[in-house]
């Protein structure tokens, strides 16, 4: 008798899409449970959406839809459904576990660690998830830029090493050291050594607070110069949208630069990982101020690959970028940068990345006010332990 009732329900569910289906709580549970057990993910998602339109909602419905999206490789939609499931039971182990997985699959360390902290001690021990990880990941990058023989600029070199730590489930600390070198006019040698630290805290799964410090020690021939940069960011994510307020203060021997920014991003959830973002900055010192516009579009063309195109426009003298990792304080500054990045994820531990940018740079030196173009190539590795 049970099988007969189930067959009738499934027939009713699959009859044409010309008219809406009408569910009760019991039939909604029965149909979605069967589709879940059969692994029929597309029909499960369609049925779930129809059920929600009829104002029927319950925890296992959201969990089944979340798992269906997970099986289809759409981790953003999976996260959204499991977050809805948590509203019925904030301590549910299954929902918290799959939200942890969604953060891992989307390379969102803050989200994965936040939900790891919600898991039971037994689950964390079984999965070998540690509260404290003093070395969570290591990354290294090298950048080479073409010089300008016309204006006697050698090719700059930049190398950076970074280490990420997890003092707690909601807290992370990223630190890096780097060095930059270039020669001007074939005789003036410039070398800059840097230290950077960023402390991040997730009070909730959607909200994160970041504070950073960047120390820069330069030597021009034999004369030393020092600079400091303080960075702050308040970021919020809601399903396909994210936004942030950004601020930094850079000071050196000559002046101080205040930079404020407003960031907005959107993901096209049905296309898995088509993501677009833009940030508008106001960069000011004691004499003048100007706007800097930054934007990028990224997507997943193939499994394990991420490709991104980006552009930054505006006078970028002492411009702070990438959460304060980069401080563009060279004597020649960019007025526009366009380029692309490619990321490859061969396994869960390793990320390989490369970037190319085409810069238009401005020289303001003595009686010379000119521009020149520069090619920049970056390569790097991220190893997650």
C-alpha positions as CSV (number, residue, x, y, z in Angstrom):
1,X,0.0,0.0,0.0
2,X,2.9,2.4,0.9
3,X,4.6,1.8,-2.5
4,X,1.3,2.5,-4.3
5,X,0.9,5.8,-2.5
6,X,4.5,6.8,-3.3
7,X,4.1,5.9,-7.0
8,X,0.9,8.0,-7.2
9,X,2.7,11.0,-5.5
10,X,5.6,10.7,-7.9
11,X,3.4,10.5,-10.9
12,X,1.5,13.6,-9.7
13,X,4.8,15.4,-9.2
14,X,6.1,14.6,-12.7
15,X,3.0,15.4,-14.7
16,X,3.8,18.3,-17.0
17,X,5.1,21.6,-15.7
18,X,2.1,23.5,-17.0
19,X,0.4,23.7,-13.6
20,X,1.7,24.0,-10.1
21,X,1.9,21.0,-7.8
22,X,0.0,21.1,-4.4
23,X,1.8,19.6,-1.4
24,X,1.1,19.0,2.2
25,X,3.9,18.7,4.7
26,X,3.6,14.9,4.6
27,X,3.7,14.6,0.8
28,X,6.5,17.1,0.6
29,X,8.6,15.0,3.0
30,X,7.8,11.8,1.2
31,X,8.5,13.0,-2.3
32,X,11.8,14.8,-1.5
33,X,13.0,11.8,0.7
34,X,12.5,9.4,-2.2
35,X,14.3,11.7,-4.7
36,X,17.1,12.1,-2.2
37,X,17.5,8.4,-1.8
38,X,17.4,7.9,-5.5
39,X,20.1,10.6,-6.1
40,X,17.8,12.5,-8.5
41,X,19.3,15.9,-7.7
42,X,17.7,18.0,-10.4
43,X,14.2,16.8,-9.7
44,X,14.8,17.2,-6.0
45,X,15.8,20.8,-6.4
46,X,12.8,21.5,-8.7
47,X,10.4,19.8,-6.2
48,X,12.0,21.7,-3.3
49,X,11.6,25.1,-5.0
50,X,8.0,24.3,-5.8
51,X,7.3,23.2,-2.2
52,X,8.9,26.5,-0.9
53,X,6.6,28.5,-3.2
54,X,3.7,26.8,-1.5
55,X,4.9,28.1,1.9
56,X,6.0,24.7,3.2
57,X,9.4,24.7,4.8
58,X,11.2,22.3,7.2
59,X,14.7,21.4,8.2
60,X,15.2,18.2,6.2
61,X,13.8,19.8,3.1
62,X,16.6,22.4,3.3
63,X,19.2,19.8,4.1
64,X,18.2,17.6,1.1
65,X,18.3,20.6,-1.2
66,X,21.6,21.6,0.2
67,X,23.0,18.2,-0.4
68,X,21.6,18.1,-4.0
69,X,23.4,21.4,-4.8
70,X,26.5,20.0,-3.2
71,X,26.4,17.0,-5.5
72,X,26.0,19.3,-8.5
73,X,29.1,21.2,-7.4
74,X,27.3,24.4,-6.6
75,X,28.7,25.1,-3.1
76,X,27.2,28.6,-2.9
77,X,23.6,27.3,-3.3
78,X,24.4,24.4,-1.0
79,X,25.6,26.8,1.7
80,X,22.4,28.9,1.3
81,X,20.2,25.9,1.9
82,X,22.1,24.6,4.9
83,X,22.1,28.1,6.4
84,X,18.3,28.0,6.1
85,X,18.2,24.6,7.7
86,X,20.1,26.0,10.7
87,X,17.2,28.4,11.4
88,X,15.2,25.3,12.5
89,X,18.0,24.0,14.7
90,X,21.1,26.0,15.3
91,X,23.0,23.1,16.8
92,X,22.2,20.6,14.1
93,X,25.4,18.6,13.5
94,X,24.6,17.7,9.8
95,X,24.0,21.3,8.8
96,X,27.1,22.6,10.5
97,X,29.2,19.9,9.0
98,X,28.1,20.6,5.5
99,X,28.5,24.3,6.0
100,X,32.1,23.5,7.1
101,X,32.6,21.6,3.8
102,X,31.1,24.5,1.8
103,X,33.7,26.8,3.2
104,X,36.5,24.4,2.4
105,X,35.2,23.9,-1.2
106,X,34.9,27.7,-1.7
107,X,38.3,28.4,-0.2
108,X,36.6,30.5,2.4
109,X,38.8,30.0,5.5
110,X,36.7,32.2,7.7
111,X,33.4,30.3,7.0
112,X,34.9,26.8,7.3
113,X,36.7,27.6,10.6
114,X,33.6,29.3,12.0
115,X,31.4,26.2,11.4
116,X,34.2,23.8,12.5
117,X,33.8,25.5,15.9
118,X,30.1,24.5,15.9
119,X,30.8,20.8,15.5
120,X,30.9,18.4,18.4
121,X,34.2,17.5,20.0
122,X,33.8,13.9,18.8
123,X,33.3,15.0,15.2
124,X,36.3,17.3,15.3
125,X,38.5,14.6,16.7
126,X,37.3,12.1,14.1
127,X,38.0,14.6,11.3
128,X,41.3,15.8,12.9
129,X,40.1,19.4,13.0
130,X,42.3,21.3,15.5
131,X,41.3,24.4,17.5
132,X,44.8,25.8,17.2
133,X,46.9,25.7,14.1
134,X,50.1,27.7,14.3
135,X,51.0,26.9,10.7
136,X,47.8,26.4,8.7
137,X,49.2,27.4,5.2
138,X,52.4,28.7,3.6
139,X,52.6,30.8,0.4
140,X,55.4,32.2,-1.7
141,X,55.3,34.5,-4.7
142,X,57.8,36.1,-7.1
143,X,57.1,39.1,-9.3
144,X,59.1,40.4,-12.2
145,X,58.4,43.7,-14.0
146,X,60.0,45.0,-17.2
147,X,62.1,48.1,-16.7
148,X,62.4,51.2,-18.9
149,X,65.7,51.8,-20.7
150,X,64.4,55.1,-22.1
151,X,64.1,56.5,-18.6
152,X,66.9,54.4,-17.0
153,X,64.8,52.2,-14.8
154,X,66.0,48.6,-14.2
155,X,63.6,45.7,-14.0
156,X,62.2,45.5,-10.5
157,X,62.2,42.3,-8.5
158,X,59.8,41.4,-5.7
159,X,59.7,38.3,-3.5
160,X,57.3,37.5,-0.7
161,X,56.8,34.6,1.8
162,X,53.6,34.3,3.9
163,X,52.4,32.1,6.8
164,X,48.8,31.8,8.0
165,X,47.9,30.7,11.5
166,X,44.7,29.8,13.3
167,X,44.8,30.8,17.0
168,X,41.1,29.8,17.3
169,X,38.1,28.8,15.2
170,X,37.0,32.4,14.6
171,X,40.5,34.0,14.6
172,X,43.2,33.9,12.0
173,X,46.6,35.6,11.7
174,X,48.4,36.0,8.4
175,X,52.0,37.3,8.3
176,X,54.5,37.8,5.5
177,X,57.9,39.2,4.8
178,X,58.9,40.6,1.4
179,X,61.7,42.4,-0.4
180,X,61.8,44.7,-3.4
181,X,64.8,46.0,-5.4
182,X,65.3,48.3,-8.4
183,X,67.9,50.7,-9.8
184,X,67.2,54.2,-11.1
185,X,69.3,56.1,-13.6
186,X,71.8,53.2,-13.6
187,X,73.3,54.3,-10.3
188,X,70.7,54.8,-7.6
189,X,70.0,51.4,-5.9
190,X,66.7,51.0,-4.1
191,X,65.9,48.1,-1.8
192,X,62.9,47.7,0.4
193,X,62.3,45.1,3.1
194,X,58.7,44.7,4.5
195,X,56.8,43.0,7.2
196,X,53.0,42.6,7.1
197,X,50.4,41.1,9.6
198,X,46.6,40.8,9.3
199,X,44.4,39.7,12.2
200,X,40.9,38.5,11.2
201,X,37.9,37.7,13.4
202,X,34.6,36.2,12.5
203,X,31.9,37.1,15.1
204,X,29.3,35.4,12.9
205,X,29.4,33.3,9.7
206,X,28.5,36.4,7.6
207,X,30.5,39.2,9.4
208,X,34.3,39.5,9.6
209,X,36.5,42.2,11.1
210,X,40.1,42.7,9.9
211,X,43.0,44.8,11.2
212,X,46.4,44.9,9.6
213,X,49.9,46.5,9.9
214,X,52.6,46.9,7.2
215,X,56.1,48.0,8.0
216,X,58.4,49.1,5.1
217,X,62.1,49.9,5.5
218,X,63.8,51.3,2.4
219,X,67.4,52.0,1.5
220,X,68.2,54.4,-1.3
221,X,71.9,53.9,-1.8
222,X,73.0,54.4,1.8
223,X,70.2,56.5,3.1
224,X,67.4,54.7,5.1
225,X,63.7,55.5,5.1
226,X,60.8,54.0,7.1
227,X,57.1,53.8,6.5
228,X,54.1,52.4,8.3
229,X,50.6,51.4,7.1
230,X,47.6,50.6,9.3
231,X,44.7,48.8,7.7
232,X,41.1,48.1,8.8
233,X,38.1,46.3,7.1
234,X,34.6,45.4,8.0
235,X,33.1,42.8,5.6
236,X,29.6,41.2,5.4
237,X,28.3,38.4,3.2
238,X,24.7,37.5,2.5
239,X,24.1,34.7,0.0
240,X,25.1,36.0,-3.4
241,X,26.1,39.5,-2.1
242,X,29.1,40.8,-0.2
243,X,30.2,44.2,0.8
244,X,32.9,45.9,2.9
245,X,34.1,49.2,4.3
246,X,37.8,49.6,4.0
247,X,40.3,52.1,5.4
248,X,44.1,52.5,5.7
249,X,46.6,55.1,6.8
250,X,50.1,55.2,5.2
251,X,52.8,57.5,6.5
252,X,56.4,57.9,5.5
253,X,59.1,60.6,5.9
254,X,57.4,62.9,3.4
255,X,53.6,62.7,4.0
256,X,50.6,60.8,5.1
257,X,48.0,59.1,2.9
258,X,44.5,58.3,4.0
259,X,42.6,55.8,1.9
260,X,38.9,54.9,2.3
261,X,37.0,52.4,0.2
262,X,33.6,50.9,-0.4
263,X,33.4,47.4,-1.9
264,X,30.5,45.5,-3.4
265,X,30.4,42.0,-5.0
266,X,27.9,39.6,-6.4
267,X,27.9,35.9,-7.4
268,X,25.7,34.4,-10.1
269,X,24.6,31.4,-8.0
270,X,23.1,29.3,-10.8
271,X,26.4,29.6,-12.7
272,X,28.4,28.2,-9.7
273,X,31.2,30.8,-9.5
274,X,30.7,33.7,-11.8
275,X,31.7,36.5,-9.6
276,X,32.0,40.3,-10.2
277,X,33.2,42.9,-7.8
278,X,34.0,46.6,-7.7
279,X,35.7,48.9,-5.1
280,X,35.8,52.7,-5.1
281,X,38.6,54.3,-3.1
282,X,39.3,57.9,-2.1
283,X,43.0,58.5,-1.7
284,X,44.1,61.7,0.0
285,X,47.2,63.4,1.4
286,X,47.9,66.9,2.8
287,X,47.9,68.5,-0.6
288,X,45.5,66.6,-2.9
289,X,43.1,63.7,-3.2
290,X,41.8,61.5,-6.0
291,X,39.5,58.6,-6.8
292,X,40.8,55.1,-7.6
293,X,38.4,52.5,-9.2
294,X,39.0,48.8,-9.0
295,X,37.0,45.9,-10.4
296,X,37.3,42.3,-11.5
297,X,35.2,39.4,-13.0
298,X,36.1,35.8,-12.3
299,X,34.7,32.4,-13.2
300,X,35.4,28.7,-13.3
301,X,36.0,27.6,-16.9
302,X,37.0,24.1,-16.0
303,X,37.1,22.0,-12.9
304,X,40.0,23.0,-10.6
305,X,40.6,26.2,-12.5
306,X,39.7,29.8,-11.7
307,X,40.3,32.7,-14.2
308,X,39.9,36.4,-13.4
309,X,40.2,39.7,-15.3
310,X,40.8,42.9,-13.4
311,X,41.5,46.6,-13.8
312,X,42.5,49.5,-11.5
313,X,42.2,53.0,-12.7
314,X,43.3,56.3,-11.1
315,X,46.5,57.8,-9.6
316,X,47.9,55.1,-7.4
317,X,50.6,56.9,-5.5
318,X,51.1,55.0,-2.2
319,X,48.0,53.0,-3.0
320,X,47.1,50.1,-0.6
321,X,45.8,47.0,-2.2
322,X,44.8,43.4,-1.3
323,X,43.9,44.0,2.3
324,X,47.2,45.8,2.8
325,X,49.5,43.1,1.5
326,X,50.7,45.4,-1.3
327,X,51.6,49.1,-0.7
328,X,52.5,50.7,-4.1
329,X,55.0,53.3,-2.8
330,X,57.5,53.2,-5.7
331,X,58.8,56.6,-6.9
332,X,57.0,55.9,-10.2
333,X,53.3,55.2,-9.6
334,X,50.6,53.6,-11.7
335,X,47.7,55.5,-13.3
336,X,46.1,52.3,-14.7
337,X,46.6,48.6,-14.3
338,X,44.8,45.9,-16.3
339,X,45.5,42.2,-16.3
340,X,44.4,38.7,-15.6
341,X,45.0,35.9,-13.0
342,X,44.9,32.1,-13.3
343,X,44.5,29.7,-10.3
344,X,44.9,25.9,-10.5
345,X,43.9,23.6,-7.6
346,X,45.5,20.2,-8.3
347,X,44.5,18.9,-4.9
348,X,43.1,20.1,-1.6
349,X,46.5,21.1,-0.3
350,X,48.1,22.9,-3.3
351,X,47.2,26.0,-5.2
352,X,49.3,27.3,-8.1
353,X,48.7,30.9,-9.4
354,X,49.9,33.3,-12.0
355,X,49.2,36.9,-12.9
356,X,49.9,39.3,-15.7
357,X,49.3,43.0,-15.6
358,X,49.9,45.9,-18.0
359,X,50.7,49.1,-16.2
360,X,50.8,52.7,-17.3
361,X,53.2,54.4,-14.9
362,X,53.9,58.1,-14.3
363,X,57.3,59.7,-13.5
364,X,57.3,63.0,-11.6
365,X,61.0,63.7,-11.1
366,X,62.7,67.1,-11.3
367,X,61.6,68.6,-14.6
368,X,60.4,65.3,-16.1
369,X,56.7,64.5,-16.1
370,X,56.2,61.5,-18.4
371,X,54.5,58.1,-18.6
372,X,55.8,54.7,-19.7
373,X,54.3,51.2,-19.9
374,X,55.3,48.2,-17.9
375,X,54.7,44.5,-18.1
376,X,54.4,42.5,-14.8
377,X,54.4,38.8,-14.3
378,X,53.7,37.1,-11.0
379,X,53.9,33.3,-10.1
380,X,53.3,31.6,-6.8
381,X,52.3,28.6,-4.7
382,X,50.0,28.2,-1.7
383,X,50.4,25.1,0.4
384,X,47.7,24.3,2.9
385,X,48.9,21.9,5.6
